[in-house]
């Protein structure tokens, strides 16, 4: 035996291969999830600025009409989702962030 790694039994080799395979699967799953979660932001960033501004204005108007005053429990999750979406836009300024913060769980300041 040389000064390197000890020899593994066939059973130990199988365990190592399984462990490495499991780690690789978890890493690939994590990378895929990270990619999917960033897809919406990439789509917003890829929009032509004029179109992006129009989408933002329309989305914000819908948010204000639906969520401007307390919408009730039935629509609360929808308002939270719309708030998270609006915060992704560079057009969401201080006033916008103040409005959506009521649903995003983040402080206004």
LUMLOVO-796832 format. One record per residue: residue number from 1; x, y, z of N, C-alpha, C, CB in turn. Coordinates in Angstrom, 1 decimal, m for minus. Glycine has a CB too. Layout:
BEGIN
NUM  X  Y  Z  X  Y  Z  X  Y  Z  X  Y  Z
...
//
This chain:
BEGIN
1  0.8  m1.2  0.0  0.0  0.0  0.0  0.9  1.2  0.0  m1.0  0.0  1.2
2  0.6  2.2  m0.9  1.4  3.4  m0.9  0.8  4.4  0.1  1.3  4.0  m2.3
3  1.4  5.6  0.2  1.0  6.5  1.2  m0.3  7.3  0.9  2.0  7.5  1.4
4  m1.1  6.9  m0.1  m2.3  7.5  m0.6  m3.5  7.1  0.2  m2.5  7.3  m2.0
5  m4.6  7.1  m0.4  m5.9  6.7  0.2  m5.9  5.2  0.4  m7.1  7.1  m0.7
6  m6.6  4.8  1.5  m6.7  3.4  1.8  m7.6  2.7  0.8  m7.3  3.1  3.2
7  m7.4  1.5  0.5  m8.3  0.7  m0.4  m9.6  0.5  0.2  m7.6  m0.6  m0.8
8  m10.6  0.6  m0.7  m12.0  0.5  m0.2  m12.5  m0.9  m0.6  m12.9  1.6  m0.8
9  m13.4  m1.4  0.2  m14.1  m2.7  m0.2  m15.1  m2.4  m1.2  m14.7  m3.4  1.1
10  m15.6  m3.3  m2.0  m16.6  m3.1  m3.0  m17.8  m2.4  m2.3  m17.0  m4.4  m3.6
11  m18.2  m2.8  m1.1  m19.4  m2.2  m0.5  m19.1  m0.7  m0.2  m19.8  m3.0  0.8
12  m17.9  m0.4  0.3  m17.6  1.0  0.6  m17.5  1.8  m0.6  m16.2  1.0  1.3
13  m17.0  1.2  m1.7  m17.0  1.9  m3.0  m18.4  2.3  m3.5  m16.3  1.1  m4.1
14  m19.3  1.4  m3.3  m20.7  1.6  m3.7  m21.3  2.8  m2.9  m21.6  0.4  m3.5
15  m21.0  2.8  m1.6  m21.5  3.9  m0.7  m20.9  5.2  m1.1  m21.1  3.6  0.8
16  m19.6  5.2  m1.4  m19.0  6.5  m1.9  m19.7  7.0  m3.1  m17.5  6.3  m2.1
17  m19.9  6.1  m4.1  m20.5  6.4  m5.4  m21.9  7.0  m5.1  m20.5  5.2  m6.3
18  m22.7  6.3  m4.3  m24.0  6.8  m4.0  m24.0  8.1  m3.3  m24.7  5.7  m3.0
19  m23.1  8.3  m2.4  m23.0  9.6  m1.7  m22.6  10.7  m2.6  m21.9  9.6  m0.5
20  m21.7  10.5  m3.5  m21.3  11.5  m4.5  m22.4  11.8  m5.4  m20.0  11.0  m5.3
21  m23.1  10.7  m5.8  m24.3  10.9  m6.7  m25.4  11.7  m6.0  m24.9  9.5  m7.1
22  m25.6  11.5  m4.7  m26.7  12.2  m4.0  m26.3  13.7  m3.9  m26.9  11.6  m2.6
23  m25.0  13.9  m3.6  m24.5  15.3  m3.5  m24.7  16.0  m4.8  m23.0  15.4  m3.0
24  m24.3  15.4  m5.9  m24.4  16.0  m7.2  m25.9  16.2  m7.6  m23.8  15.1  m8.3
25  m26.8  15.3  m7.2  m28.2  15.5  m7.5  m28.8  16.7  m6.7  m29.0  14.3  m7.1
26  m28.4  16.9  m5.4  m28.8  18.0  m4.6  m28.3  19.3  m5.2  m28.3  17.9  m3.2
27  m27.0  19.3  m5.6  m26.4  20.5  m6.2  m27.1  20.9  m7.5  m24.9  20.3  m6.5
28  m27.4  19.9  m8.4  m28.2  20.2  m9.6  m29.6  20.7  m9.4  m28.2  18.9  m10.5
29  m30.2  20.1  m8.4  m31.6  20.5  m8.0  m31.5  22.0  m7.5  m32.2  19.6  m7.0
30  m30.6  22.3  m6.7  m30.4  23.7  m6.2  m30.1  24.6  m7.3  m29.3  23.7  m5.2
31  m29.3  24.3  m8.2  m29.0  25.2  m9.3  m30.2  25.4  m10.2  m27.8  24.6  m10.2
32  m30.9  24.3  m10.5  m32.2  24.4  m11.3  m33.2  25.3  m10.6  m32.7  23.0  m11.5
33  m33.4  25.1  m9.3  m34.3  26.0  m8.6  m33.9  27.4  m8.6  m34.4  25.5  m7.1
34  m32.6  27.7  m8.4  m32.1  29.0  m8.5  m32.4  29.7  m9.9  m30.6  29.1  m8.2
35  m32.2  28.9  m10.9  m32.4  29.4  m12.3  m33.9  29.7  m12.5  m31.9  28.3  m13.3
36  m34.8  28.8  m12.1  m36.2  29.0  m12.2  m36.7  30.2  m11.5  m37.0  27.7  m11.8
37  m36.2  30.4  m10.2  m36.6  31.5  m9.4  m36.2  32.8  m10.0  m36.1  31.3  m8.0
38  m35.1  32.8  m10.7  m34.6  34.1  m11.3  m35.2  34.4  m12.7  m33.1  34.0  m11.5
39  m36.0  33.5  m13.3  m36.5  33.6  m14.6  m37.4  34.9  m14.7  m37.3  32.4  m15.0
40  m38.2  35.1  m13.8  m39.1  36.3  m13.8  m38.3  37.6  m13.9  m40.1  36.3  m12.6
41  m37.3  37.7  m13.0  m36.4  38.9  m13.0  m35.7  39.0  m14.3  m35.4  38.8  m11.8
42  m35.2  37.9  m14.9  m34.5  38.0  m16.2  m35.4  38.5  m17.3  m33.9  36.7  m16.5
43  m36.7  38.0  m17.2  m37.7  38.5  m18.2  m38.0  40.0  m18.1  m39.0  37.7  m18.1
44  m38.1  40.4  m16.9  m38.3  41.9  m16.7  m37.1  42.7  m17.2  m38.6  42.2  m15.2
45  m35.9  42.3  m16.8  m34.7  43.0  m17.2  m34.5  43.0  m18.7  m33.5  42.4  m16.6
46  m35.0  41.9  m19.4  m34.8  41.8  m20.9  m35.8  42.7  m21.7  m34.9  40.4  m21.3
47  m36.9  43.1  m21.0  m37.9  43.9  m21.7  m37.3  45.3  m22.2  m39.1  44.2  m20.8
48  m37.8  45.7  m23.3  m37.5  47.1  m23.8  m38.0  48.0  m22.8  m38.1  47.3  m25.3
49  m37.2  49.1  m22.4  m37.6  50.0  m21.3  m39.1  50.5  m21.4  m36.7  51.1  m21.2
50  m39.5  50.9  m22.6  m40.8  51.5  m22.8  m41.9  50.5  m22.5  m41.0  52.0  m24.2
51  m41.7  49.2  m23.0  m42.6  48.2  m22.8  m42.7  47.8  m21.3  m42.3  46.9  m23.6
52  m41.5  47.7  m20.7  m41.4  47.4  m19.3  m42.1  48.4  m18.4  m39.9  47.3  m18.8
53  m42.0  49.7  m18.8  m42.7  50.8  m18.0  m44.2  50.6  m18.2  m42.2  52.2  m18.6
54  m44.6  50.3  m19.4  m46.1  50.1  m19.6  m46.6  48.9  m18.8  m46.4  49.9  m21.1
55  m45.9  47.8  m18.8  m46.3  46.7  m18.0  m46.4  47.0  m16.5  m45.3  45.5  m18.3
56  m45.3  47.7  m16.1  m45.3  48.2  m14.7  m46.5  49.0  m14.4  m44.0  48.9  m14.4
57  m46.8  50.0  m15.2  m47.9  51.0  m14.9  m49.3  50.2  m14.9  m48.0  52.1  m16.0
58  m49.4  49.3  m15.8  m50.7  48.5  m15.8  m50.8  47.6  m14.6  m50.8  47.7  m17.1
59  m49.7  47.0  m14.3  m49.7  46.1  m13.1  m49.9  46.9  m11.8  m48.4  45.3  m13.0
60  m49.3  48.1  m11.7  m49.4  48.9  m10.5  m50.8  49.4  m10.4  m48.4  50.0  m10.5
61  m51.4  49.8  m11.5  m52.8  50.3  m11.5  m53.8  49.1  m11.0  m53.3  50.8  m12.9
62  m53.5  47.9  m11.5  m54.3  46.8  m11.1  m54.1  46.5  m9.6  m54.0  45.5  m11.9
63  m52.9  46.6  m9.1  m52.6  46.4  m7.7  m53.3  47.5  m6.8  m51.1  46.5  m7.5
64  m53.2  48.7  m7.3  m53.9  49.8  m6.5  m55.4  49.6  m6.4  m53.6  51.1  m7.1
65  m56.0  49.2  m7.5  m57.5  49.1  m7.5  m57.9  47.9  m6.7  m58.0  49.0  m9.0
66  m57.1  46.9  m6.7  m57.5  45.7  m6.0  m57.0  45.7  m4.5  m56.9  44.4  m6.6
67  m55.8  46.2  m4.3  m55.2  46.1  m3.0  m55.0  47.4  m2.3  m53.9  45.4  m3.2
68  m55.4  48.5  m2.9  m55.2  49.8  m2.3  m55.8  50.0  m0.9  m55.8  50.9  m3.2
69  m57.0  49.5  m0.7  m57.6  49.4  0.6  m57.6  47.9  0.9  m59.0  50.0  0.7
70  m57.7  47.6  2.2  m57.7  46.2  2.6  m58.6  45.3  1.8  m58.0  46.0  4.1
71  m58.1  44.3  1.0  m59.0  43.6  0.1  m59.8  42.4  0.8  m58.1  43.0  m1.0
72  m59.5  42.2  2.0  m60.1  41.0  2.7  m59.2  39.8  2.6  m61.5  40.7  2.1
73  m59.4  38.8  3.4  m58.6  37.7  3.5  m58.5  36.9  2.2  m59.0  36.8  4.6
74  m59.6  36.8  1.5  m59.7  36.0  0.3  m58.7  36.5  m0.8  m61.1  36.1  m0.3
75  m58.4  37.8  m0.8  m57.5  38.3  m1.9  m56.1  38.7  m1.3  m58.1  39.5  m2.5
76  m55.9  38.4  m0.1  m54.6  38.8  0.5  m53.4  38.2  m0.1  m54.6  38.5  2.0
77  m53.5  36.9  m0.4  m52.3  36.2  m1.0  m52.1  36.7  m2.4  m52.6  34.7  m1.1
78  m53.1  37.1  m3.2  m53.0  37.7  m4.5  m52.3  39.0  m4.4  m54.3  37.8  m5.2
79  m52.6  39.8  m3.4  m52.0  41.1  m3.2  m50.5  41.0  m2.9  m52.7  42.0  m2.1
80  m50.2  40.0  m2.1  m48.8  39.7  m1.7  m48.0  39.3  m2.9  m48.7  38.6  m0.6
81  m48.6  38.5  m3.8  m47.9  38.0  m5.0  m47.7  39.2  m5.9  m48.7  36.9  m5.7
82  m48.7  40.1  m6.1  m48.5  41.2  m7.0  m47.5  42.2  m6.4  m49.9  41.9  m7.1
83  m47.5  42.4  m5.1  m46.5  43.2  m4.4  m45.1  42.8  m4.7  m46.7  43.3  m2.9
84  m44.8  41.4  m4.6  m43.5  40.9  m4.9  m43.1  41.1  m6.3  m43.5  39.4  m4.5
85  m44.1  41.0  m7.2  m43.9  41.2  m8.7  m43.5  42.6  m8.9  m45.1  40.8  m9.5
86  m44.2  43.5  m8.4  m44.0  45.0  m8.6  m42.6  45.4  m8.1  m45.1  45.8  m8.0
87  m42.2  44.9  m7.0  m40.9  45.2  m6.5  m39.7  44.8  m7.4  m40.7  44.6  m5.1
88  m39.9  43.9  m8.3  m38.9  43.5  m9.2  m38.6  44.6  m10.3  m39.2  42.2  m9.9
89  m39.5  45.5  m10.5  m39.3  46.5  m11.6  m38.4  47.6  m11.1  m40.7  47.0  m12.0
90  m37.5  48.1  m11.9  m36.7  49.3  m11.6  m37.6  50.5  m11.5  m35.6  49.5  m12.6
91  m38.8  50.5  m12.1  m39.7  51.6  m12.0  m40.4  51.7  m10.7  m40.8  51.5  m13.1
92  m40.3  50.7  m9.9  m40.9  50.8  m8.5  m40.1  51.7  m7.6  m41.1  49.3  m7.9
93  m40.5  52.9  m7.6  m39.8  54.0  m6.8  m40.2  53.9  m5.4  m40.1  55.4  m7.4
94  m39.8  55.0  m4.6  m40.1  55.1  m3.2  m41.6  55.0  m2.9  m39.5  56.4  m2.6
95  m42.4  55.7  m3.7  m43.9  55.7  m3.5  m44.4  54.3  m3.7  m44.6  56.7  m4.4
96  m44.0  53.6  m4.8  m44.4  52.3  m5.1  m44.0  51.3  m4.0  m43.8  51.8  m6.4
97  m42.7  51.4  m3.5  m42.2  50.5  m2.5  m43.0  50.7  m1.2  m40.7  50.7  m2.2
98  m43.4  51.9  m0.9  m44.2  52.2  0.3  m45.6  51.5  0.2  m44.4  53.7  0.4
99  m46.2  51.6  m1.0  m47.5  50.9  m1.2  m47.4  49.4  m1.1  m48.0  51.3  m2.6
100  m46.4  48.8  m1.8  m46.3  47.4  m1.8  m45.8  46.8  m0.5  m45.5  46.9  m2.9
101  m45.1  47.6  0.3  m44.5  47.1  1.5  m45.6  46.6  2.5  m43.7  48.2  2.2
102  m46.8  47.1  2.4  m47.9  46.6  3.3  m48.1  45.1  3.0  m49.1  47.4  3.1
103  m47.8  44.6  1.9  m48.1  43.2  1.5  m46.8  42.4  1.4  m48.8  43.2  0.2
104  m45.6  43.0  1.4  m44.4  42.2  1.2  m43.7  41.9  2.5  m43.5  43.0  0.3
105  m44.2  42.4  3.6  m43.6  42.1  4.9  m42.3  42.9  5.1  m43.4  40.7  5.0
106  m42.0  43.9  4.3  m40.8  44.6  4.5  m41.1  46.0  5.0  m40.0  44.7  3.2
107  m40.3  46.6  5.8  m40.5  47.9  6.4  m40.4  49.0  5.3  m39.6  48.2  7.5
108  m41.1  50.1  5.4  m41.0  51.1  4.4  m39.8  51.9  4.5  m42.2  52.1  4.6
109  m39.1  51.9  5.6  m37.8  52.6  5.8  m36.7  51.8  6.2  m38.0  53.7  6.8
//
